[in-house]
Amino acid sequence: MSRPPRQREEKIRCDACPVMCFIAEGRIGACDRYANINGEIVRCDPLTVLDRAIEAGTEVRPFLGRDWHDGLSTDDLFVTAVGAGTTYPDFKPAPFLVSREIDGVDFVTVVTEAIFSYCGVKVKIDTDRHLGAEGAVVRAQGEAVGLMVTSEYGSQMMSLGGVDHLTGGSKAEGRVTCDVLLQLLNRAPVVLDVEGGAEVVVQAGAAPIVDGQKEVRMRVGCGSATIGMFASQWKGLVDEVVVVDDHITGVVSEHQAGKVIGWPDSGIRIKGRRSTPGRYFQVAQPGLGWGGTDIEDPLSILGPWRPEKGAREGLTLLMVSTTGEHAAYYVLDADLVPQKRPLPETLEPSVALIAENCEAALCTVMFMGGAGGSLRSGVTQNPVKLTRAVQENEAKVTVGGAPAYVWPGGGITLMADVTKMPDGAFGMVPTPAVVAPLEFTVSREAYQTLGGHMDQVRGLHQILNEGGAYVRSTHVVPTKLKKP
């Protein structure tokens, strides 16, 4: 008996990205963002609208197709590209071209989810602990995803992602890099390993965790700056103060701040490279110990004391780190050897003051991408005009409604803080590439001059009631963003 012919499942092609999946009924594409629902390609996530009138913490409310006479002003609403869908390769207009009036001026906001291969994140990690040498490779799941870059004041910096990691290496490298970027951009924690350095857990808006230890404070300043701020707090309470720091260790008796307030010499000797008076470089190697150095015993940075310069039995010494996390008190014995003693109560407030002046340690994740290529064709029929309008600040760029910094020079190279964006603002396609929400806002008159797709412009009410291609629903989230 012959078997009945196998029924082939009906599939339709999705044209929302370069993969162009064939998707069966009730299934989703490789990106987890588009699905075949009743023979129609739809976006799985709702179009996100920011509402400045909603108080923070209130519940997200769906709006698509409902009555808009409920006391909300459309002046307070901003249609983001989150959930809008893409038009890759952008030979057709962007999914939404929204017209609305703000302060008496008619504006057009062009909304599209852009596919970025040329993108990455810049990560600022507030910590005095050494994560790794400048240029060290940063890995996730064993794959190279970026590198350590120049440190900034009180922070270690990473540059992650980029086209070379996404598409220039192995498939595994590209896949892991894309996954790391997506997690960081959507404010999830990611474990990163720095070659020759530390393991660090990074999450936007949260404290870094370095080798299992949660960071609490970023340093108040380098050792020299700490002395400049607090020298007067110590005068009369202790004979010498050393602020241990990986970059600049300070000695109050030699420092300009000490000289100005008449601090006497102590005969101390510091190992390291002397800079200006009271400032020393390279007193130890970078590490996870005192002041971002590799030392656990602060006395290891001291040389023999000099009696001809004021060293004497009974001289008191406070050694402290730039966060106030480490502090120790010593008294010189008859052989001029420091002997540890309990920290006097009179010095406790000064150490606490250092800690009080330290800001909370956080991770900052900045999305960075080059918005070029064909996505500009979804905005205007003459793409270079959009680039010039952005460079001349005639067109404002936002990322998921968050303000973007556009770099000077050619192209549209932008940065934006992911904590300013709605949840789940970023997606991916398995090319691999990151999908980021992008909005261009310009006056209607200027948009027409740019050669914009004027026949596709719709009013805000119409967008919210009818939706558009790929969009199933709309929701509104509160925001404190300023009007464009």
C-alpha positions in Angstrom: 0.0 0.0 0.0 1.5 3.3 -1.1 1.8 6.1 1.4 -0.1 9.3 0.8 2.0 12.1 -0.6 3.6 14.1 2.2 1.9 17.4 2.8 4.5 20.2 2.4 4.2 22.9 5.0 3.3 26.3 3.4 6.1 28.8 4.0 6.5 32.5 3.2 9.6 34.5 2.8 10.5 37.3 5.3 12.3 40.2 3.7 13.1 42.1 7.0 16.8 41.2 6.9 19.5 39.7 4.6 18.9 36.2 5.8 15.4 36.1 4.1 14.1 33.2 6.0 11.3 31.0 4.7 8.9 30.8 7.7 6.2 28.2 8.2 2.8 29.1 9.7 3.0 29.7 13.4 6.8 29.7 13.4 9.3 32.4 14.0 12.4 33.3 11.9 16.0 32.7 12.8 16.1 36.1 14.5 13.3 35.4 17.0 11.8 38.7 15.9 9.5 38.0 13.0 6.8 35.3 12.6 4.3 33.9 10.1 0.9 34.5 11.6 -2.0 33.5 9.3 0.2 33.8 6.3 1.5 37.3 7.1 4.9 38.3 8.4 4.5 40.2 11.7 6.9 41.6 14.3 6.8 39.6 17.5 7.5 42.6 19.7 5.2 45.6 19.9 6.1 49.1 18.5 7.2 51.1 21.5 6.0 54.7 22.1 7.6 56.8 24.8 5.2 58.9 26.9 6.6 61.7 28.9 3.3 62.2 30.6 3.3 58.9 32.4 4.9 58.8 35.8 7.9 56.5 36.2 7.0 53.1 37.4 3.4 53.0 36.1 2.3 50.0 34.0 2.9 49.9 30.3 -0.3 50.4 28.5 -1.3 49.1 25.0 -2.7 51.7 22.7 -3.0 50.3 19.2 -6.6 50.7 17.9 -8.0 52.2 21.0 -9.8 55.5 21.6 -7.4 58.3 21.9 -9.7 60.6 23.8 -8.4 59.6 27.2 -6.7 62.8 28.4 -3.3 62.0 26.9 -1.7 64.7 24.7 0.1 63.4 21.6 2.6 66.2 22.2 4.0 63.9 25.0 4.4 60.9 22.7 7.4 59.8 20.7 7.3 56.8 18.4 10.6 54.9 18.7 12.0 52.4 16.3 11.8 49.6 19.0 9.5 47.0 17.4 9.0 49.0 14.2 10.7 46.5 11.9 13.3 46.9 9.3 13.3 47.6 5.6 16.7 46.1 4.7 18.1 46.7 2.2 16.2 49.9 2.5 15.2 50.4 -1.1 11.8 51.1 0.3 10.7 53.8 2.8 11.3 53.3 6.5 8.5 51.4 8.3 7.1 54.5 9.9 7.3 58.2 8.9 5.5 60.0 11.7 4.1 63.5 11.4 3.3 65.5 14.5 3.2 69.0 15.7 5.5 70.2 18.5 5.2 73.7 19.8 3.5 74.8 16.6 6.1 73.3 14.2 5.3 70.2 12.1 8.0 67.6 12.5 8.6 64.3 10.8 10.2 61.4 12.7 11.6 58.6 10.5 11.5 55.3 12.4 13.4 52.1 11.5 15.3 49.3 13.1 18.7 49.4 11.5 20.9 46.4 10.9 24.5 47.1 12.1 27.6 45.2 11.3 29.7 48.2 12.0 28.8 48.6 15.7 30.0 47.7 19.2 29.9 49.0 22.7 32.2 51.2 24.7 32.2 50.0 28.3 33.3 52.2 31.3 33.9 50.2 34.5 34.3 52.2 37.6 37.0 50.5 39.6 40.5 51.2 40.9 41.3 47.5 40.5 43.5 46.4 37.6 41.4 44.5 35.0 44.1 44.1 32.4 46.8 45.8 30.4 45.9 48.3 27.7 45.4 46.4 24.5 44.7 43.1 26.3 42.2 40.9 24.5 38.8 40.6 26.2 37.1 37.2 25.8 33.7 35.7 26.4 33.1 31.9 26.2 36.7 31.6 25.0 36.2 33.8 22.0 37.8 37.2 21.4 35.2 39.9 21.6 37.2 43.1 22.1 40.1 44.7 24.0 41.1 46.9 26.9 41.6 50.5 25.9 43.0 53.5 27.7 42.0 53.9 31.3 40.1 57.0 32.4 40.0 58.8 35.8 38.8 56.2 38.2 37.6 53.8 35.5 38.8 51.0 33.3 37.6 51.0 29.7 36.8 48.3 27.1 35.9 48.4 23.4 33.9 45.4 22.5 32.4 44.2 19.2 33.0 45.8 15.8 32.9 44.5 12.3 36.2 42.5 12.6 34.9 40.4 15.5 31.4 40.1 14.0 32.3 39.1 10.5 36.1 39.0 10.2 36.8 35.9 12.4 35.4 32.5 12.8 31.7 31.7 12.9 32.0 31.0 16.6 33.7 34.4 17.2 31.0 36.2 15.3 28.2 34.4 17.1 29.6 35.0 20.6 30.4 38.6 19.8 26.9 39.3 18.6 25.5 37.6 21.7 27.7 39.6 24.1 26.7 42.8 22.4 23.0 42.0 22.5 23.2 41.1 26.2 25.1 44.2 27.1 22.9 46.5 25.0 19.8 45.1 26.6 21.3 45.6 30.1 21.9 42.0 31.0 25.0 40.8 32.9 27.9 39.3 30.9 31.0 37.5 32.1 34.2 38.7 30.4 37.7 37.5 30.8 40.7 39.8 30.2 43.8 38.0 29.0 46.5 38.2 31.7 44.0 40.0 34.0 40.7 39.6 35.8 37.3 38.1 35.2 34.7 40.8 35.4 30.9 40.7 35.3 29.6 43.8 33.4 26.0 45.0 33.4 24.9 48.5 32.4 23.8 50.5 35.4 25.1 47.9 37.9 28.3 47.6 39.9 31.1 45.6 38.3 32.1 42.3 39.9 35.9 41.8 39.7 37.2 38.2 40.3 34.0 37.6 42.4 34.2 40.8 44.4 31.5 43.4 43.9 33.0 46.8 43.5 31.4 49.5 45.8 33.2 52.7 45.2 35.2 54.4 42.4 38.2 56.3 43.7 37.9 59.9 44.8 41.0 60.7 42.8 44.6 59.7 42.4 46.9 59.7 45.5 48.0 63.3 44.7 44.5 64.6 44.3 43.4 62.9 47.5 46.1 64.7 49.4 45.1 68.0 47.7 41.6 67.5 48.9 42.2 66.3 52.5 45.6 67.5 53.7 44.0 70.0 56.1 41.9 67.2 57.6 45.1 65.4 58.8 47.3 68.2 60.0 47.9 68.0 63.7 46.5 64.4 63.9 49.4 62.5 62.3 53.0 63.1 61.2 52.8 61.6 57.7 50.2 60.4 55.3 50.8 58.3 52.2 47.9 57.7 49.8 48.6 54.6 47.8 47.6 54.6 44.2 48.5 52.6 41.1 49.0 55.8 39.0 50.2 58.6 41.4 51.0 57.8 45.0 51.0 60.9 47.2 53.1 61.9 50.2 51.6 64.8 52.2 54.9 66.1 53.7 56.5 66.5 50.3 53.3 67.5 48.4 52.5 71.1 47.5 49.4 70.9 49.6 51.4 70.0 52.6 54.0 72.7 52.0 51.2 75.4 51.7 49.9 74.5 55.2 53.3 74.2 56.7 53.6 70.4 57.1 57.1 69.4 58.3 59.4 66.9 56.7 59.2 63.3 58.0 62.2 61.6 56.4 60.1 59.1 54.6 61.4 57.4 51.5 59.1 56.0 48.7 60.1 53.4 46.2 59.0 54.4 42.8 59.7 57.0 40.1 59.5 60.5 41.6 57.5 63.0 39.6 56.9 66.5 41.1 57.4 66.7 44.9 55.1 64.4 46.8 54.0 62.5 43.7 55.3 59.1 42.7 54.7 56.9 39.7 55.1 53.1 39.5 55.4 52.3 43.3 54.1 48.8 42.5 52.5 46.7 39.7 48.9 47.1 38.9 46.6 44.6 40.7 43.6 44.1 42.9 45.2 45.3 46.1 45.7 48.7 47.7 44.8 51.5 45.4 44.7 49.3 42.3 48.2 48.0 42.9 49.3 44.4 43.5 50.4 45.0 47.1 48.7 43.7 50.3 51.3 45.2 52.7 51.6 49.0 52.1 54.9 49.1 53.9 56.5 47.3 50.9 56.6 50.6 49.0 58.7 52.3 51.7 62.5 52.5 51.8 64.7 53.2 54.8 63.6 56.3 56.8 66.1 59.2 57.0 66.7 60.7 60.4 68.6 63.7 58.8 65.3 64.6 57.1 63.1 64.4 60.2 62.5 60.7 60.9 62.4 59.9 64.6 61.1 57.4 67.1 57.4 57.9 67.8 56.7 59.4 64.4 53.1 58.4 63.3 52.1 57.4 59.8 48.7 56.9 58.1 48.6 54.9 54.9 45.3 54.9 53.0 44.0 54.0 49.6 42.1 56.3 47.2 38.7 54.8 48.1 39.2 54.5 51.8 38.8 50.8 51.5 42.3 50.2 52.9 43.8 52.1 55.8 46.6 51.4 58.3 48.3 53.3 61.1 51.9 52.9 62.1 54.4 54.3 64.7 58.2 54.3 64.1 60.1 52.4 66.8 63.7 53.1 68.0 65.1 51.6 64.8 62.8 53.7 62.7 60.8 50.7 61.6 57.1 51.2 61.3 55.0 49.2 63.8 51.3 48.7 63.1 48.9 50.1 65.7 45.1 50.4 65.8 43.7 53.3 63.8 43.1 56.2 66.3 39.5 57.4 66.6 40.7 60.9 65.6 41.7 59.6 62.1 38.6 57.6 61.4 36.6 60.5 60.2 39.2 61.5 57.6 39.2 57.9 56.2 35.4 57.9 56.2 35.5 61.3 54.4 37.5 59.8 51.5 34.9 57.0 51.2 32.0 59.5 51.4 33.5 61.4 48.5 33.7 58.4 46.3 30.9 57.9 43.8 29.2 54.5 43.5 31.0 52.2 41.1 28.9 51.4 38.0 29.2 49.9 34.6 28.3 52.2 31.7 27.5 50.7 28.3 27.5 53.0 25.3 26.1 51.7 22.0 28.3 52.9 19.1 27.6 52.4 15.5 28.0 53.8 12.0 24.6 54.6 10.5 25.5 54.5 6.9 24.8 52.2 4.0 21.4 51.7 2.5 19.4 52.5 5.7 19.6 56.2 4.7 17.6 55.3 1.6 14.7 54.5 3.9 14.8 58.1 4.9 15.5 60.0 1.7 15.9 59.3 -2.0 19.3 61.2 -1.8 21.1 59.5 1.1 24.0 62.0 1.3 21.5 64.8 2.1 20.5 62.9 5.3 24.2 62.6 6.3 24.7 66.3 5.8 21.5 67.2 7.7 22.7 65.2 10.7 26.2 66.7 10.6 24.7 70.2 10.4 22.4 69.4 13.3 19.3 70.0 11.1 18.2 66.4 11.7 18.2 65.0 15.2 19.2 61.4 15.7 17.9 59.3 18.6 18.4 55.6 19.5 15.3 54.1 20.9 14.3 57.6 21.9 17.6 58.2 23.8 19.7 61.2 22.7 22.7 60.2 20.6 26.1 61.9 20.3 27.1 62.2 16.7 30.8 62.2 16.1 32.2 65.1 13.9 33.6 64.3 10.5 32.2 62.2 7.8 29.3 59.8 8.0 26.8 59.3 10.9 28.9 57.7 13.7 26.9 57.8 16.9 27.0 56.8 20.6 24.1 56.5 23.0 23.6 55.3 26.6 21.6 52.1 26.7 20.2 52.9 30.2 18.2 55.7 28.5 16.3 53.2 26.3 13.3 51.0 26.8 13.8 47.4 27.8 14.7 45.0 25.0 15.5 47.8 22.6 18.1 45.8 20.6 17.8 42.7 18.6 20.0 40.7 16.2 20.0 38.9 12.9 22.1 35.7 12.4 24.4 37.2 9.7 25.5 38.0 12.6 24.6 41.7 13.2 23.0 43.8 15.8 19.6 45.4 15.1 19.3 48.8 16.8 16.3 51.3 16.9 17.1 54.5 15.0 15.0 57.6 14.7 15.7 60.8 12.6 13.6 63.8 13.5 13.5 66.8 11.2 11.0 69.6 10.4 8.5 68.7 7.7 9.8 71.5 5.5 13.4 70.3 5.8 12.3 66.7 5.2 10.8 67.6 1.9 14.0 69.5 1.0 16.0 66.3 1.8 14.0 64.4 -0.8 12.1 62.5 1.8 9.4 59.9 1.1 6.6 62.5 1.6 3.8 60.2 0.3 4.5 57.8 3.1 4.3 60.3 6.0 1.3 59.6 8.3 0.0 61.4 11.4 0.7 60.1 14.9 -3.0 59.2 15.5 -3.1 57.2 12.3 0.1 55.3 13.1 -1.1 54.4 16.6 -4.5 53.3 15.4 -3.5 51.4 12.3 0.1 50.3 12.9 2.1 49.3 9.9 3.9 46.6 8.1 5.1 43.8 10.5 3.6 45.5 13.5 1.0 43.6 15.6 0.6 46.0 18.5 1.8 49.1 20.2 2.8 49.9 23.8 3.8 53.0 25.6 6.5 53.3 28.3 7.3 56.3 30.5 10.3 58.4 29.8 12.0 61.6 31.0 13.4 62.5 27.7 13.2 66.0 26.4 11.2 66.9 23.3 13.2 66.6 20.1 
